[in-house]
Amino acid sequence: MDTALAERLAAVDEGIAASARAAGRDPGGITRIVVTKFHPARLVTDLYDLGVRDVGENRQQELSAKATEVGALPGLKWHFIGQAQTNKARAIRAVASAVHSVDRARLADSLDAAAPEEGDLLDVLVQVNLTDDTGRGGVAPGEAESLAAHVAGCPTLRLRGVMAVAPLDEQPARAFERLRGAAEAVRRVVPDADWISAGMTGDYPEAVAMGATHLRIGSAITGPRPVRG
């Protein structure tokens, strides 16, 4: 067993639990997703052996390659959390249990059309852009409800909530408060779409305080990313 990995995982889980208790929340209602970006596939199996069942990837090629190398592990869920191209929708859908980054109707349509068989449902979240930079992924908070309505009309997609990344130039709590408002708007479309995917290594306590249900934690658990040649 990788002792250092186990210690980092335990430390983060203790931090999440403490943040939840400070916010008057049940730690059991929070899903910790370990982001394994740029790390080898064997890290996923090491994490799995430590009880991790939710892992996240940013790039379709890396998602597909790791899933192939790791193979079928009972209960393991792959979360796609990066920006998605419509022409990669089928490859993403072939692996992912959830896509956190639906930021436009065309992507929702592509994921819907990529359903492998009738009756197969894919969990998706509307990505919200919390910055003023329109080049960033996500819709403006005020547009989340409209996109949610479009997603809700896609028969093979199951709208679960919203996702966002906090801006670097703003207090995370203020940004996540806006996300919470967008989440409320999305629930006007689908009342049980109660996932809020927010919070990373540096800001997950603030995300938990603002109602995050899914945290995307990378280096605090995995350690530094390998140098890419």
N, C-alpha and C positions, 0 to 999 in steps of 0.2 A: 504494500500500500504506500502511496505517496503521502508521507506524513505532513509535509509542508502544505500540500493541497488540502488535506483534510483539516488542518488547523485554520487555513484561510477561510474555507467554507464554513466551519463552525463559528468563526469570529463574525463573519457577515450575517449568518443566521441569528446569532445572538444580538447583533446590532439591529436587525430588522425587528426582532421580537421586542427589544427595548423601545424602539421607535413606535411600534404599534401600541404598546402599553401606555406610552406617554400621550398618545392621541386618543386613548380610551377605546382602542380597537382590539379585536381578537387577532393575534398573529396568524392563526390558522386560516384566516380569510385572505391572506396575501400569498401570491405565487411568486417564487423567486426563479427567474430565468437566468441561466448562466450563459453569457455570450462568449463563444469560443472562437471568434474571428481571428484568423491567421494562425491559430494553433493546430497541431496535427490531430487527426481523427482519434488517435489513441487517448487524447485528453478526454474525449467524450466518454469512452469506455471506462476510464479511471473515475470520472465523475459519476457515471452510472453505478459503479461499484460502491460509491459512497452514498448512494441513495438519490442522486439527482435524476429527475425525470423530465425536466423542461430545459431545453437548450436553445440558444438563439444564434442565427447567422444573418449577416448583412448582404451577402452576395450569392446569387443563384448558383454560380459555378461551384463555389465552395460548399454550399448547402448540398448540392447533388452529389459531389464527390465524397463528402464525409458520410452522407447517408449510405452510399453504396459500400464504402469501406467498413463502416460500423456494422451494417446489416440490421436485421430485425431484432430489436431488443424490446421485450414486453414492457409496455407502459411508457416508452420513451416518446416524447413529443418534440417535434422540431418547430420552432417559431421563426418565421421569416420577418425580420425587422428592418430591412434596408429598403432603399428605393427600388422599385420594380419596373422593368420594361414590359410592355404588353406582349412582346414576342417571347418573353421568358415565362409567361403565365403558366403554360402547360407543364414546364419543368418544375416550377415552384410548387404547383398544385400536386404534382406526383409525389412530393415528399412532405410538404409542410402540413402540420395540424392546424396552424393558425397563421394568418398574414396580418401583421400589425400596421402595414403602411399603405392602405388603400387611400389614395389622395385625389382620385379623379374617376369620373364615371366610366371612361374608356377602359381603365384598368379593372374596374369591377366587372365590366362586361366580358373582358378577356378571361378573367379568372372563372367567371360563371360558365363561359363556353368551354373551358378546359376540364369540366367535370369528367372524371374517368367513367362514371356510370350513373345511371338514373338513381336518385335517392341518396347519393353521396353529398354530404354537406361540408363546407369549409368555413371555419370560424374566421371572421375578418373584423378589423377595426378601422375606423376612419382616422386617418392621420391629420392632426391639426398643427398648423404652423403658428408658433407663438412669437415669431419675430416679425419685423416689418419688411424683411427681405422676401419678395415674392418668388425669388429663385430657389428658395429652400423648399424641401418637400412638405406637403401638407396643404390643407385648405385653411383659409382664415377662420377664426372661431365662429364668426357669424354665418359662414357657409356650411358648417358641419351638418346642420339639420337637413339642408337640401341634399347633400351627398348621401346622408344616411337614408333618406327616402328613396333615392335611386338604388342603393345597395339592398334595401329591404325588398325591392321589387325583383331582385335577381333570385330565381328559385333555388339555386344550389349554393347560395351564400347565406351564412347565418351571422347577422350583425351582432357583435358582442360588446362594442363600446368604442372608446377613443384611445389614441396614442399620441404622444408628443415628446419632444426633446426640449429641455429648458434652454433658453438663450444664454450665451456666455456672459453677456453684459447686463444681466438683470438678476435680482434676487430670485432664486428658484421658487420660493414660496409664492411670490406674486404671479409668476408665470403659471404655476400649477393651479392657482386660483382661477385663472382664466380658462384653463383646461377643464376644471370642474364645472364651470359654467357651460362649456361646450358639451360636456357629458350630459348635463341636465337637458340640453336641447335635443340631443340624440335620443334620450329616453322618452321624449315626447313622441318620437316616431316608433321606437321599439322599447316598450317599458322595461323589459328585462335585459336590455343591453347595458349591463352595469360594470363592464370591465373598464378600468382606467390604467392603461399601460404608460407608466411614467416613472422616472427615477433611475439613476445609474449610480456608479460607484461614488461619485462626489456629491450627489444630492438626494439620495433615496430617503433620508429622514424627513426632508421637507415634502417629498412626494407622498410618503405615508401619511403625514399630517394632513394633507389635502385630499386624502381618499384613494390613493393609488392602490390598485388590487394586484397589479403585475409589475414587478421590478426587473429591469434588465441590467444585470451586474456582470461586468467583465473582469478587468484586471485585479480588482480586490480579491477575487477568488482564483482566477487563472494564473495570476502573476503577469509580468511584463510580456507583451507580445513578442514573438520571435522576430529577429531581424530578417526582412525579406530581401533577397538578392535581386 
